Protein backbone atom coordinates (compact mmCIF):
# COMPACT_ATOMS: atom_id res chain seq x y z
CA UNK A 1 0.00 0.00 0.00
CA UNK A 2 2.81 2.39 0.91
CA UNK A 3 4.59 1.67 -2.38
CA UNK A 4 1.40 2.35 -4.36
CA UNK A 5 0.90 5.72 -2.65
CA UNK A 6 4.52 6.73 -3.12
CA UNK A 7 4.54 5.72 -6.79
CA UNK A 8 1.31 7.42 -7.76
CA UNK A 9 1.40 10.58 -5.68
CA UNK A 10 4.03 12.27 -7.85
CA UNK A 11 2.19 11.48 -11.05
CA UNK A 12 -1.11 12.75 -9.72
CA UNK A 13 0.36 15.85 -8.07
CA UNK A 14 1.83 16.92 -11.41
CA UNK A 15 -1.68 17.93 -12.48
CA UNK A 16 -1.72 20.54 -9.73
CA UNK A 17 -5.01 22.29 -9.17
CA UNK A 18 -6.23 21.89 -12.75
CA UNK A 19 -8.14 18.69 -12.05
CA UNK A 20 -9.45 16.47 -9.28
CA UNK A 21 -6.87 13.76 -8.62
CA UNK A 22 -8.27 10.26 -8.20
CA UNK A 23 -6.27 7.16 -7.33
CA UNK A 24 -7.87 3.74 -7.68
CA UNK A 25 -6.15 0.96 -5.76
CA UNK A 26 -6.98 -2.55 -6.88
CA UNK A 27 -7.21 -5.79 -4.95
CA UNK A 28 -8.17 -8.90 -6.86
CA UNK A 29 -7.95 -11.22 -3.88
CA UNK A 30 -11.44 -10.86 -2.43
CA UNK A 31 -11.32 -14.43 -1.11
CA UNK A 32 -8.20 -13.96 1.03
CA UNK A 33 -8.40 -10.38 2.27
CA UNK A 34 -11.08 -7.94 3.34
CA UNK A 35 -11.83 -4.24 3.61
CA UNK A 36 -10.57 -4.11 7.21
CA UNK A 37 -7.06 -5.27 6.33
CA UNK A 38 -6.91 -3.05 3.27
CA UNK A 39 -8.22 0.06 5.02
CA UNK A 40 -5.88 -0.31 8.00
CA UNK A 41 -2.95 -0.89 5.60
CA UNK A 42 -4.01 2.29 3.80
CA UNK A 43 -4.16 4.29 7.05
CA UNK A 44 -0.69 3.10 8.05
CA UNK A 45 0.77 3.90 4.64
CA UNK A 46 -0.93 7.29 4.51
CA UNK A 47 0.68 8.18 7.84
CA UNK A 48 4.13 7.53 6.36
CA UNK A 49 3.59 9.05 2.91
CA UNK A 50 2.51 12.66 2.57
CA UNK A 51 -0.37 12.37 0.12
CA UNK A 52 -2.39 15.20 -1.36
CA UNK A 53 -4.64 13.17 -3.65
CA UNK A 54 -8.25 14.36 -3.71
CA UNK A 55 -9.89 10.93 -3.84
CA UNK A 56 -8.55 7.46 -3.12
CA UNK A 57 -10.71 4.47 -3.97
CA UNK A 58 -10.34 0.72 -3.57
CA UNK A 59 -11.64 -1.56 -6.31
CA UNK A 60 -11.90 -5.01 -4.80
CA UNK A 61 -12.68 -7.74 -7.31
CA UNK A 62 -12.90 -11.49 -7.50
CA UNK A 63 -15.26 -14.39 -7.40
CA UNK A 64 -15.82 -17.67 -5.65
CA UNK A 65 -15.85 -21.00 -7.49
CA UNK A 66 -18.39 -20.81 -10.33
CA UNK A 67 -19.92 -17.50 -9.25
CA UNK A 68 -19.82 -14.43 -11.45
CA UNK A 69 -16.88 -12.20 -10.57
CA UNK A 70 -17.86 -9.14 -8.58
CA UNK A 71 -16.30 -5.74 -8.04
CA UNK A 72 -16.86 -3.54 -4.99
CA UNK A 73 -15.71 0.06 -4.67
CA UNK A 74 -14.86 1.77 -1.39
CA UNK A 75 -13.81 5.38 -0.96
CA UNK A 76 -10.78 5.60 1.36
CA UNK A 77 -10.31 9.39 0.93
CA UNK A 78 -12.54 12.06 -0.50
CA UNK A 79 -15.19 14.60 0.40
CA UNK A 80 -17.08 13.59 3.54
CA UNK A 81 -20.49 13.37 1.86
CA UNK A 82 -19.07 11.24 -0.96
CA UNK A 83 -17.45 8.85 1.50
CA UNK A 84 -20.70 8.49 3.44
CA UNK A 85 -22.65 7.79 0.25
CA UNK A 86 -20.10 5.36 -1.24
CA UNK A 87 -19.21 3.27 1.81
CA UNK A 88 -21.55 1.01 3.79
CA UNK A 89 -22.10 2.62 7.20
CA UNK A 90 -21.15 -0.50 9.10
CA UNK A 91 -17.71 -0.56 7.39
CA UNK A 92 -16.79 2.65 9.30
CA UNK A 93 -14.59 3.95 6.48
CA UNK A 94 -14.57 7.66 7.18
CA UNK A 95 -12.27 10.09 9.01
CA UNK A 96 -14.84 10.20 11.85
CA UNK A 97 -13.84 6.61 12.72
CA UNK A 98 -10.07 6.86 12.39
CA UNK A 99 -9.51 6.87 16.18
CA UNK A 100 -11.33 3.54 16.30
CA UNK A 101 -9.13 2.11 13.53
CA UNK A 102 -5.91 3.44 15.08
CA UNK A 103 -6.77 1.79 18.40
CA UNK A 104 -6.95 -1.55 16.56
CA UNK A 105 -3.84 -0.88 14.50
CA UNK A 106 -1.85 -0.10 17.64
CA UNK A 107 -3.19 -3.21 19.38
CA UNK A 108 -1.96 -5.34 16.46
CA UNK A 109 1.49 -3.76 16.67
CA UNK A 110 1.87 -4.48 20.40
N, CA, C and O of each residue as an XYZ file, in Angstrom:
440
protein
N       0.833     -1.183      0.000
C       0.000      0.000      0.000
C       0.882      1.252      0.000
O       0.630      2.200     -0.744
N       1.916      1.242      0.844
C       2.814      2.393      0.912
C       3.485      2.626     -0.437
O       3.597      3.766     -0.887
N       3.928      1.560     -1.077
C       4.586      1.674     -2.375
C       3.640      2.262     -3.420
O       4.048      3.094     -4.230
N       2.388      1.837     -3.402
C       1.399      2.351     -4.359
C       1.192      3.851     -4.161
O       1.125      4.600     -5.135
N       1.091      4.288     -2.919
C       0.897      5.716     -2.650
C       2.122      6.531     -3.066
O       1.993      7.605     -3.655
N       3.302      6.015     -2.756
C       4.520      6.728     -3.124
C       4.670      6.835     -4.636
O       5.038      7.890     -5.153
N       4.388      5.759     -5.335
C       4.542      5.719     -6.788
C       3.579      6.661     -7.486
O       3.964      7.375     -8.411
N       2.349      6.665     -7.053
C       1.315      7.418     -7.761
C       1.193      8.878     -7.343
O       0.702      9.699     -8.118
N       1.627      9.215     -6.143
C       1.397     10.583     -5.676
C       2.090     11.609     -6.561
O       1.514     12.658     -6.847
N       3.308     11.331     -6.998
C       4.026     12.267     -7.851
C       3.342     12.472     -9.189
O       3.246     13.593     -9.689
N       2.871     11.380     -9.760
C       2.191     11.476    -11.049
C       0.910     12.288    -10.936
O       0.614     13.117    -11.796
N       0.157     12.048     -9.880
C      -1.109     12.754     -9.717
C      -0.911     14.201     -9.295
O      -1.693     15.066     -9.689
N       0.109     14.481     -8.509
C       0.360     15.850     -8.067
C       0.832     16.735     -9.216
O       0.726     17.959     -9.138
N       1.352     16.127    -10.279
C       1.829     16.923    -11.406
C       0.693     17.661    -12.117
O       0.942     18.599    -12.875
N      -0.548     17.243    -11.876
C      -1.685     17.929    -12.480
C      -2.061     19.188    -11.705
O      -2.861     19.999    -12.170
N      -1.478     19.340    -10.528
C      -1.721     20.537     -9.728
C      -3.183     20.730     -9.415
O      -3.889     19.777     -9.085
N      -3.632     21.951     -9.517
C      -5.012     22.290     -9.174
C      -5.912     22.342    -10.397
O      -7.033     22.845    -10.320
N      -5.435     21.830    -11.520
C      -6.232     21.892    -12.749
C      -7.302     20.810    -12.821
O      -8.228     20.901    -13.627
N      -7.179     19.800    -11.989
C      -8.139     18.694    -12.048
C      -8.237     18.031    -10.676
O      -7.365     18.203     -9.824
N      -9.306     17.274    -10.480
C      -9.447     16.470     -9.276
C      -8.596     15.217     -9.466
O      -8.749     14.504    -10.458
N      -7.706     14.952     -8.523
C      -6.867     13.757     -8.622
C      -7.584     12.581     -7.962
O      -8.097     12.687     -6.848
N      -7.605     11.469     -8.674
C      -8.275     10.258     -8.203
C      -7.318      9.086     -8.376
O      -6.802      8.847     -9.468
N      -7.090      8.366     -7.298
C      -6.270      7.160     -7.334
C      -7.179      5.970     -7.045
O      -7.929      5.969     -6.069
N      -7.104      4.967     -7.900
C      -7.870      3.736     -7.680
C      -6.883      2.620     -7.386
O      -6.074      2.248     -8.236
N      -6.960      2.095     -6.180
C      -6.152      0.964     -5.759
C      -6.942     -0.296     -6.066
O      -8.162     -0.320     -5.898
N      -6.271     -1.328     -6.507
C      -6.985     -2.552     -6.876
C      -6.525     -3.726     -6.022
O      -5.336     -3.896     -5.752
N      -7.485     -4.519     -5.612
C      -7.212     -5.792     -4.948
C      -8.068     -6.835     -5.640
O      -9.293     -6.724     -5.681
N      -7.412     -7.848     -6.181
C      -8.172     -8.902     -6.864
C      -8.169    -10.197     -6.059
O      -8.293    -11.291     -6.610
N      -8.028    -10.052     -4.757
C      -7.950    -11.218     -3.878
C      -9.074    -11.174     -2.844
O      -8.829    -11.273     -1.642
N     -10.290    -11.026     -3.319
C     -11.444    -10.862     -2.429
C     -11.641    -12.075     -1.511
O     -12.244    -11.952     -0.445
N     -11.141    -13.228     -1.913
C     -11.319    -14.435     -1.108
C     -10.362    -14.489      0.087
O     -10.673    -15.124      1.095
N      -9.211    -13.836     -0.014
C      -8.197    -13.960      1.031
C      -7.955    -12.700      1.858
O      -7.214    -12.743      2.840
N      -8.559    -11.597      1.482
C      -8.401    -10.376      2.267
C      -9.752     -9.676      2.368
O     -10.723    -10.081      1.729
N      -9.801     -8.631      3.169
C     -11.083     -7.938      3.341
C     -10.848     -6.440      3.488
O      -9.708     -5.981      3.547
N     -11.924     -5.699      3.547
C     -11.825     -4.240      3.612
C     -11.118     -3.765      4.875
O     -10.483     -2.710      4.861
N     -11.212     -4.513      5.956
C     -10.566     -4.105      7.208
C      -9.052     -4.109      7.041
O      -8.387     -3.130      7.382
N      -8.511     -5.187      6.527
C      -7.057     -5.274      6.329
C      -6.570     -4.217      5.339
O      -5.526     -3.598      5.545
N      -7.320     -4.020      4.283
C      -6.910     -3.052      3.268
C      -7.003     -1.618      3.778
O      -6.119     -0.805      3.509
N      -8.068     -1.304      4.510
C      -8.217      0.056      5.025
C      -7.172      0.365      6.087
O      -6.609      1.460      6.092
N      -6.901     -0.573      6.981
C      -5.882     -0.314      8.004
C      -4.493     -0.223      7.362
O      -3.666      0.569      7.813
N      -4.223     -1.013      6.328
C      -2.951     -0.888      5.601
C      -2.857      0.488      4.942
O      -1.793      1.107      4.927
N      -3.974      0.956      4.401
C      -4.013      2.287      3.801
C      -3.729      3.360      4.850
O      -2.923      4.257      4.606
N      -4.372      3.285      6.003
C      -4.159      4.293      7.054
C      -2.700      4.328      7.501
O      -2.131      5.400      7.710
N      -2.108      3.160      7.643
C      -0.695      3.098      8.053
C       0.205      3.705      6.983
O       1.122      4.464      7.297
N      -0.049      3.376      5.734
C       0.766      3.897      4.635
C       0.592      5.401      4.497
O       1.560      6.127      4.267
N      -0.644      5.866      4.638
C      -0.931      7.287      4.505
C      -0.198      8.093      5.577
O       0.196      9.234      5.338
N      -0.018      7.507      6.739
C       0.677      8.176      7.843
C       2.158      8.383      7.498
O       2.775      9.352      7.940
N       2.714      7.468      6.709
C       4.129      7.525      6.357
C       4.405      8.301      5.070
O       5.512      8.802      4.872
N       3.418      8.399      4.208
C       3.593      9.052      2.914
C       2.695     10.282      2.879
O       1.479     10.178      3.040
N       3.293     11.434      2.669
C       2.508     12.656      2.570
C       1.750     12.639      1.238
O       2.348     12.733      0.167
N       0.440     12.521      1.329
C      -0.374     12.368      0.124
C      -1.357     13.525      0.023
O      -2.070     13.834      0.978
N      -1.388     14.156     -1.135
C      -2.393     15.199     -1.364
C      -3.192     14.837     -2.610
O      -3.262     15.602     -3.572
N      -3.787     13.662     -2.567
C      -4.636     13.169     -3.647
C      -6.075     13.407     -3.202
O      -6.437     13.082     -2.071
N      -6.898     13.974     -4.087
C      -8.254     14.361     -3.713
C      -9.137     13.180     -3.335
O      -9.871     13.240     -2.348
N      -9.068     12.109     -4.116
C      -9.894     10.932     -3.839
C      -9.054      9.673     -3.991
O      -8.277      9.541     -4.937
N      -9.217      8.753     -3.050
C      -8.549      7.457     -3.121
C      -9.609      6.384     -2.942
O     -10.320      6.346     -1.937
N      -9.697      5.517     -3.937
C     -10.711      4.465     -3.973
C     -10.041      3.098     -3.988
O      -8.914      2.945     -4.459
N     -10.751      2.118     -3.466
C     -10.339      0.723     -3.566
C     -11.337      0.009     -4.469
O     -12.546      0.073     -4.247
N     -10.828     -0.664     -5.477
C     -11.643     -1.556     -6.306
C     -11.253     -2.975     -5.918
O     -10.140     -3.422     -6.193
N     -12.168     -3.665     -5.287
C     -11.900     -5.013     -4.803
C     -12.704     -5.979     -5.661
O     -13.934     -5.933     -5.682
N     -11.995     -6.854     -6.367
C     -12.678     -7.738     -7.311
C     -12.321     -9.195     -7.059
O     -11.337     -9.511     -6.391
N     -13.135    -10.054     -7.602
C     -12.896    -11.486     -7.497
C     -14.198    -12.249     -7.527
O     -15.276    -11.671     -7.662
N     -14.083    -13.536     -7.401
C     -15.262    -14.391     -7.400
C     -14.945    -15.687     -6.671
O     -13.784    -16.009     -6.423
N     -15.967    -16.404     -6.342
C     -15.817    -17.670     -5.651
C     -16.319    -18.791     -6.544
O     -17.434    -18.734     -7.063
N     -15.490    -19.807     -6.719
C     -15.849    -21.001     -7.492
C     -16.475    -20.632     -8.828
O     -15.833    -19.983     -9.655
N     -17.727    -21.042     -9.049
C     -18.385    -20.814    -10.331
C     -19.221    -19.537    -10.358
O     -19.940    -19.289    -11.326
N     -19.134    -18.731     -9.312
C     -19.917    -17.499     -9.255
C     -19.367    -16.466    -10.228
O     -18.192    -16.491    -10.595
N     -20.241    -15.562    -10.634
C     -19.822    -14.430    -11.454
C     -18.848    -13.577    -10.649
O     -19.073    -13.342     -9.462
N     -17.772    -13.111    -11.274
C     -16.878    -12.198    -10.569
C     -17.632    -10.931    -10.161
O     -18.551    -10.489    -10.851
N     -17.234    -10.371     -9.048
C     -17.855     -9.140     -8.582
C     -16.789     -8.085     -8.334
O     -15.611     -8.402     -8.165
N     -17.212     -6.841     -8.314
C     -16.303     -5.742     -8.039
C     -16.999     -4.771     -7.080
O     -18.108     -4.307     -7.344
N     -16.339     -4.479     -5.982
C     -16.856     -3.542     -4.991
C     -15.919     -2.340     -4.934
O     -14.700     -2.488     -5.025
N     -16.492     -1.158     -4.783
C     -15.705      0.060     -4.667
C     -15.923      0.673     -3.291
O     -17.053      0.783     -2.814
N     -14.822      1.068     -2.665
C     -14.860      1.768     -1.388
C     -14.037      3.036     -1.521
O     -12.986      3.036     -2.163
N     -14.508      4.103     -0.921
C     -13.806      5.383     -0.963
C     -12.999      5.538      0.322
O     -13.564      5.718      1.401
N     -11.659      5.465      0.199
C     -10.777      5.602      1.358
C     -10.486      7.058      1.702
O     -10.241      7.370      2.867
N     -10.508      7.957      0.718
C     -10.314      9.390      0.934
C     -11.141     10.148     -0.074
O     -11.233      9.765     -1.240
N     -11.739     11.220      0.383
C     -12.543     12.058     -0.500
C     -13.406     12.987      0.324
O     -13.296     13.024      1.549
N     -14.264     13.737     -0.344
C     -15.190     14.597      0.400
C     -16.065     13.762      1.333
O     -16.474     12.652      0.992
N     -16.341     14.304      2.499
C     -17.077     13.588      3.535
C     -18.409     13.020      3.039
O     -18.726     11.859      3.294
N     -19.187     13.844      2.328
C     -20.488     13.372      1.858
C     -20.343     12.256      0.831
O     -21.172     11.347      0.789
N     -19.312     12.310      0.011
C     -19.067     11.244     -0.961
C     -18.700      9.948     -0.244
O     -19.193      8.877     -0.598
N     -17.842     10.048      0.756
C     -17.445      8.851      1.497
C     -18.642      8.211      2.195
O     -18.772      6.987      2.215
N     -19.507      9.034      2.763
C     -20.696      8.487      3.439
C     -21.638      7.809      2.448
O     -22.245      6.788      2.770
N     -21.763      8.363      1.259
C     -22.651      7.786      0.251
C     -22.060      6.512     -0.367
O     -22.797      5.579     -0.686
N     -20.744      6.471     -0.533
C     -20.104      5.355     -1.238
C     -19.858      4.141     -0.354
O     -19.895      3.009     -0.836
N     -19.609      4.360      0.927
C     -19.213      3.266      1.811
C     -20.367      2.811      2.691
O     -21.105      3.638      3.227
N     -20.528      1.489      2.842
C     -21.553      1.015      3.790
C     -21.260      1.556      5.193
O     -20.111      1.541      5.636
N     -22.272      2.022      5.875
C     -22.103      2.616      7.197
C     -21.427      1.709      8.195
O     -20.634      2.168      9.016
N     -21.729      0.426      8.136
C     -21.150     -0.500      9.104
C     -19.671     -0.808      8.830
O     -19.014     -1.443      9.655
N     -19.140     -0.366      7.681
C     -17.714     -0.557      7.394
C     -16.864      0.486      8.120
O     -15.667      0.277      8.316
N     -17.473      1.610      8.522
C     -16.791      2.649      9.297
C     -15.562      3.208      8.576
O     -14.537      3.481      9.201
N     -15.677      3.371      7.267
C     -14.586      3.945      6.477
C     -14.897      5.423      6.281
O     -15.614      5.819      5.362
N     -14.332      6.220      7.177
C     -14.568      7.662      7.176
C     -13.636      8.254      8.226
O     -13.356      7.605      9.234
N     -13.152      9.473      8.008
C     -12.270     10.088      9.014
C     -12.880     10.148     10.416
O     -12.141     10.166     11.401
N     -14.198     10.179     10.528
C     -14.837     10.197     11.852
C     -14.490      8.961     12.681
O     -14.579      9.002     13.908
N     -14.103      7.876     12.040
C     -13.843      6.612     12.725
C     -12.354      6.277     12.825
O     -11.995      5.187     13.269
N     -11.499      7.194     12.422
C     -10.073      6.863     12.393
C      -9.500      6.584     13.768
O      -8.581      5.771     13.873
N      -9.985      7.204     14.818
C      -9.507      6.873     16.175
C      -9.791      5.408     16.488
O      -8.953      4.712     17.062
N     -10.964      4.954     16.111
C     -11.333      3.540     16.304
C     -10.320      2.637     15.585
O      -9.802      1.684     16.169
N     -10.044      2.951     14.310
C      -9.127      2.111     13.532
C      -7.716      2.160     14.102
O      -7.041      1.132     14.155
N      -7.254      3.340     14.531
C      -5.910      3.439     15.079
C      -5.771      2.677     16.396
O      -4.703      2.136     16.682
N      -6.814      2.627     17.187
C      -6.772      1.792     18.397
C      -6.495      0.336     18.032
O      -5.702     -0.333     18.696
N      -7.143     -0.153     16.981
C      -6.950     -1.545     16.556
C      -5.596     -1.755     15.884
O      -4.966     -2.798     16.062
N      -5.155     -0.776     15.123
C      -3.836     -0.883     14.498
C      -2.751     -0.971     15.574
O      -1.851     -1.807     15.493
N      -2.849     -0.100     16.581
C      -1.848     -0.098     17.645
C      -1.901     -1.372     18.474
O      -0.863     -1.839     18.943
N      -3.072     -1.939     18.664
C      -3.193     -3.215     19.378
C      -2.477     -4.317     18.613
O      -1.811     -5.161     19.213
N      -2.611     -4.313     17.296
C      -1.962     -5.340     16.459
C      -0.444     -5.214     16.496
O       0.265     -6.216     16.396
N       0.059     -3.987     16.641
C       1.494     -3.757     16.673
C       2.102     -4.261     17.976
O       3.214     -4.789     17.991
N       1.359     -4.092     19.071
C       1.868     -4.481     20.398
C       1.844     -5.944     20.584
O       2.237     -6.438     21.641
